[in-house]
Amino acid sequence: MASFEYTVPCLFGLEAILKREITDLGYEISSVDDGRVSFYGDECAIARANLLLRTGERVLLNIRKFEATSFEELFEETKTIPWEYYIPKDGKFWVTKASSIKSVLFSPSDIQSIVKKAIVERLKEVHKITWFEENGESYPIRVFLKKDQVEITLDTSGEGLHKRGYRANASKAPIRETLAAGIVQLSVWNKNRILVDPFCGSGTILIEAAMIGANIAPGRNRQFVSQQWDNLISENIWKDAFREATDVETKPELRIQGYDKDYHVLRIARENAEIAGVDGYIHFQDRDVADFSNPKQYGVIIANPPYGERLEELDDVIELYKLMGKTFEPYGSWSKYIITSYEEFENAYGKNATKKRKLYSGMLKTNLYQYVGPRPPRLNG
Ligand SMILES: C[S@@+](CC[C@H](N)C(=O)[O-])C[C@H]1O[C@@H](n2cnc3c(N)ncnc32)[C@H](O)[C@@H]1O
């Protein structure tokens, strides 16, 4: 089978988790950079990576890498790519995004239009036509420049992979699904331990955890743009990937609990869990964090409390963090993971974290404060 190189962008801070996920799928990593992991794979990798990766934002098929310091070079080299192999005569194609870091060519809109022009020129010559209807399937193209090295890629995902298809309704400040899945995988939680999100909002962290616990593929409720590319990937490859994904699903006993003081948001959480097919695994209840209590040992708390991004909310948020510190203190056997952008979190909480990890929530810098408790005795997991 032919081998291709793919690049999977991710949120900054999740590279190591994404790398592990890709390796677990059996692929060889070719490079890891800030916010992206690349790997080698056959054509089945398009379907498998899109369907199965939990922390990747999209799966890009790398088409060509070259150096360019002028628009002429960018144009000429792009034109030498055999686009007719990738894009059918009626295909709809456009450069959805261009980004440039430390490069002579830096204007994204100019890079986008030059690359599109070069593809049009190539296809005009090959197909001997002057006008493209572009009424067929979509072939989104993405271009990256870093230190004058150009990477031309085809986006096989379409909508970002964080869009799992279960979040019909979002609460006020939902965490991105890929970030939630990353935090769950960074934590010590496994399906033998209790998991509690005391600020669950629309339930994202717990839904991602339940999907991990039951081995449910993150992409099983959605479509990918490359599913329509029958010129490049046969339908059977997709069928096999979906079958592989459903074959490994399990029905474990999970103890996952979500609390929030906002009763209305829990309705959304329940709906989302139902669409994701994990409502049977999660117990949601309206409860203020001040009333948190749990008789069990060795549980795991993953919390995404309000950040107090707006100045007028900051005092309340600091009080809330103090309250969390006091409330969780008696739970010495539990491990706690708290994500916030508030830099002084540990002071307010009243305890230094065992580990702190920088994670980006989109463009917002946050930290995951990790208070890792003791391992449970063997019998308990
Ligand atoms: C940043 S949002 C969590 C978003 C959630 N991770 C999601 O994906 O939708 C914070 C949540 O904390 C809840 N909250 C604020 N103060 C609380 C308190 N004292 N006790 C329980 N929940 C609280 C809010 O209602 C809100 O839903």
The ligand as an SDF file (V2000), in Angstrom:
LIG
                    3D

 27 29  0  0  0  0  0  0  0  0999 V2000
  -16.6020   27.1100   32.4330 C   0  0  0  0  0  0  0  0  0  0  0  0
  -18.2040   26.4870   32.7570 S   0  0  0  0  0  0  0  0  0  0  0  0
  -17.9710   24.7350   32.5180 C   0  0  0  0  0  0  0  0  0  0  0  0
  -18.1790   24.3500   31.0950 C   0  0  0  0  0  0  0  0  0  0  0  0
  -18.1860   22.8580   30.8530 C   0  0  0  0  0  0  0  0  0  0  0  0
  -16.8570   22.2750   31.0050 N   0  0  0  0  0  0  0  0  0  0  0  0
  -18.7470   22.5600   29.4850 C   0  0  0  0  0  0  0  0  0  0  0  0
  -18.0600   21.9620   28.6660 O   0  0  0  0  0  0  0  0  0  0  0  0
  -19.8740   22.9880   29.2040 O   0  0  0  0  0  0  0  0  0  0  0  0
  -18.3320   26.6270   34.4790 C   0  0  0  0  0  0  0  0  0  0  0  0
  -19.6150   26.0670   35.0860 C   0  0  0  0  0  0  0  0  0  0  0  0
  -19.5160   26.1760   36.4900 O   0  0  0  0  0  0  0  0  0  0  0  0
  -20.8240   26.3770   37.0090 C   0  0  0  0  0  0  0  0  0  0  0  0
  -20.6710   26.9280   38.3870 N   0  0  0  0  0  0  0  0  0  0  0  0
  -20.2630   28.1700   38.7360 C   0  0  0  0  0  0  0  0  0  0  0  0
  -20.1950   28.2750   40.0890 N   0  0  0  0  0  0  0  0  0  0  0  0
  -20.5530   27.0740   40.5980 C   0  0  0  0  0  0  0  0  0  0  0  0
  -20.6710   26.5390   41.9070 C   0  0  0  0  0  0  0  0  0  0  0  0
  -20.4350   27.2960   42.9740 N   0  0  0  0  0  0  0  0  0  0  0  0
  -21.0400   25.2490   42.0620 N   0  0  0  0  0  0  0  0  0  0  0  0
  -21.3030   24.4760   40.9750 C   0  0  0  0  0  0  0  0  0  0  0  0
  -21.2390   24.9320   39.6940 N   0  0  0  0  0  0  0  0  0  0  0  0
  -20.8700   26.2150   39.5100 C   0  0  0  0  0  0  0  0  0  0  0  0
  -21.4960   27.2780   36.0110 C   0  0  0  0  0  0  0  0  0  0  0  0
  -22.8990   27.1380   36.0610 O   0  0  0  0  0  0  0  0  0  0  0  0
  -20.8910   26.7630   34.6720 C   0  0  0  0  0  0  0  0  0  0  0  0
  -21.7720   25.8340   34.0660 O   0  0  0  0  0  0  0  0  0  0  0  0
  1  2  1  0
  2  3  1  0
  2 10  1  0
  3  4  1  0
  4  5  1  0
  5  6  1  0
  5  7  1  0
  7  8  2  0
  7  9  1  0
 10 11  1  0
 11 12  1  0
 11 26  1  0
 12 13  1  0
 13 14  1  0
 13 24  1  0
 14 15  1  0
 14 23  1  0
 15 16  2  0
 16 17  1  0
 17 18  1  0
 17 23  2  0
 18 19  1  0
 18 20  2  0
 20 21  1  0
 21 22  2  0
 22 23  1  0
 24 25  1  0
 24 26  1  0
 26 27  1  0
M  CHG  2   2   1   9  -1
M  END
$$$$
